Amino acid sequence: MTASTVPALRPLTLGQHQVWPPVVLAPMAGITNIGFRRLCREQGGGIYVCEMITTRALVERNPKTLRMIAFGDDEKPRSLQLYGTDPEITAAAVRIVVERNLADHIDLNFGCPVPKVTRRGGGAALPWRRRLFARLVRAAVAAASPAGVPVTVKMRKGIDDDHLTYVEAGLAAQEAGVAAVALHGRTAAQRYSGTADWDAIATLKQALDVPVLGNGDIWEADDALRMVAHTGVDGVVIGRGCLGRPWLFADLEAAFNGRTERRLPALGEVAVTMRRHAELLVDQFTAGARNPARGERDGCTDFRKHVAWYLKGFPVGGELRRSLAMIESLAQLDDLLGKLDPAEPFPVTALGQPRGRTNSPGKVFLPEGWLASRDDDTVPEGAEMDDSGG
Ligand SMILES: Cc1cc2nc3c(=O)[nH]c(=O)nc-3n(C[C@H](O)[C@H](O)[C@H](O)COP(=O)(O)O)c2cc1C
């Protein structure tokens, strides 16, 4: 696949924002914080979505949630994802975002498949209730549009193969005035198993006039070009592919600009990236912390989950891996990174391999009577989560 075989290589338009390359860092709870986003932004262009923020927590001015809404001075556009199930609370949350000038773009999460969310009618379960879904999206757009802040939705194909919602929900979102629709080509029942259905993404692209963003199983930059060629989408959304490999954004920028170079960093370069990542997390946790030593420890603790992703496929012994996944300070990290062989070449066998969540399909837990009443637009009870970031 070369860039010349890919149609429509244009900047992605999100309201007043033009994004080039047309690449979106997917919101990932516990991952896409300000430090990780900066690390990715240092590699290439695109739009980088923050961790999910729940509308209730924002409306209640939850201090942890307010701290999570943090962007770099040079982060443009500032992209925020909201999770909500109640149109009024969502509208109130969006009003806070625009009145306090907290972000330049708002994405609404309708893709979360975790049982604690769907069993209450939230996340990936919500578009099934089509009137509630439309009301919620309209409320968000109405609250955001006076400030010129574009709203997008991110969703899955549906609850399961017998209860698909994506085309109808995409049309409803378009009708409600969204700037774009992103589709993760899996149902909630699939969770992260199997492969993403790019044909469904192509079907949605055919059905809508607003930009469509394709999401699912882009592990390498050339997968992104393949997805654009296969589906005609206006942009790609990258989740697990960049875990432990933030340089994927450099490859994506090269690919969308028609260049063929791809990064295959040796272990020494990976170690430099790991150090940079940890340092950015330490900066993030130190900013505003009363006790700077605590900031360093919290930043290092947050970094631990990334260690296995960075080292995937490299021949690094179990003991060193375990020690790296238990660091408490940057000095400890430096000491351990110094034990890696910098000349060890990138394990090309790991290319294209899934990283991050790859769980098996499962039953989708739903509120009683959910499937039988598509037109009921009652706000589901208790589906608003109080804390952000999942
Ligand atoms: C650790 C993790 C956390 C996630 N958190 C969110 C989230 O908060 N909001 C959301 O819309 N999707 C979330 N997702 C889903 C991703 O945004 C993306 O849709 C999914 O991983 C499929 O894309 P991929 O194949 O490129 O990974 C999460 C995924 C992972 C792996």
The ligand as an SDF file (V2000), in Angstrom:
LIG
                    3D

 31 33  0  0  0  0  0  0  0  0999 V2000
   -6.9660    0.7140   28.1290 C   0  0  0  0  0  0  0  0  0  0  0  0
   -8.0750    1.2200   27.2500 C   0  0  0  0  0  0  0  0  0  0  0  0
   -8.9070    2.2350   27.7140 C   0  0  0  0  0  0  0  0  0  0  0  0
   -9.9300    2.7250   26.9010 C   0  0  0  0  0  0  0  0  0  0  0  0
  -10.6900    3.7630   27.3470 N   0  0  0  0  0  0  0  0  0  0  0  0
  -11.6160    4.3240   26.5110 C   0  0  0  0  0  0  0  0  0  0  0  0
  -12.3460    5.4850   26.8920 C   0  0  0  0  0  0  0  0  0  0  0  0
  -12.1970    6.0110   27.9920 O   0  0  0  0  0  0  0  0  0  0  0  0
  -13.2270    6.0140   25.9920 N   0  0  0  0  0  0  0  0  0  0  0  0
  -13.4470    5.4330   24.7600 C   0  0  0  0  0  0  0  0  0  0  0  0
  -14.2490    5.9410   23.9610 O   0  0  0  0  0  0  0  0  0  0  0  0
  -12.7740    4.3220   24.3930 N   0  0  0  0  0  0  0  0  0  0  0  0
  -11.8650    3.7850   25.2210 C   0  0  0  0  0  0  0  0  0  0  0  0
  -11.1380    2.7020   24.8010 N   0  0  0  0  0  0  0  0  0  0  0  0
  -11.3520    2.1760   23.4310 C   0  0  0  0  0  0  0  0  0  0  0  0
  -10.3770    2.8200   22.4480 C   0  0  0  0  0  0  0  0  0  0  0  0
  -10.5880    4.2190   22.3830 O   0  0  0  0  0  0  0  0  0  0  0  0
  -10.5420    2.2110   21.0380 C   0  0  0  0  0  0  0  0  0  0  0  0
  -11.8410    2.4670   20.5870 O   0  0  0  0  0  0  0  0  0  0  0  0
  -10.3090    0.7100   21.0250 C   0  0  0  0  0  0  0  0  0  0  0  0
   -9.1290    0.3770   21.7400 O   0  0  0  0  0  0  0  0  0  0  0  0
  -10.2080    0.1660   19.5850 C   0  0  0  0  0  0  0  0  0  0  0  0
   -9.1650    0.7730   18.8830 O   0  0  0  0  0  0  0  0  0  0  0  0
   -7.7390    0.0360   18.6720 P   0  0  0  0  0  0  0  0  0  0  0  0
   -7.9990   -1.2610   17.9700 O   0  0  0  0  0  0  0  0  0  0  0  0
   -6.9490    1.0140   17.8540 O   0  0  0  0  0  0  0  0  0  0  0  0
   -7.1690   -0.1970   20.0280 O   0  0  0  0  0  0  0  0  0  0  0  0
  -10.1390    2.1740   25.6030 C   0  0  0  0  0  0  0  0  0  0  0  0
   -9.3100    1.1480   25.1510 C   0  0  0  0  0  0  0  0  0  0  0  0
   -8.2850    0.6660   25.9500 C   0  0  0  0  0  0  0  0  0  0  0  0
   -7.3950   -0.4310   25.4150 C   0  0  0  0  0  0  0  0  0  0  0  0
  1  2  1  0
  2  3  1  0
  2 30  2  0
  3  4  2  0
  4  5  1  0
  4 28  1  0
  5  6  2  0
  6  7  1  0
  6 13  1  0
  7  8  2  0
  7  9  1  0
  9 10  1  0
 10 11  2  0
 10 12  1  0
 12 13  2  0
 13 14  1  0
 14 15  1  0
 14 28  1  0
 15 16  1  0
 16 17  1  0
 16 18  1  0
 18 19  1  0
 18 20  1  0
 20 21  1  0
 20 22  1  0
 22 23  1  0
 23 24  1  0
 24 25  2  0
 24 26  1  0
 24 27  1  0
 28 29  2  0
 29 30  1  0
 30 31  1  0
M  END
$$$$
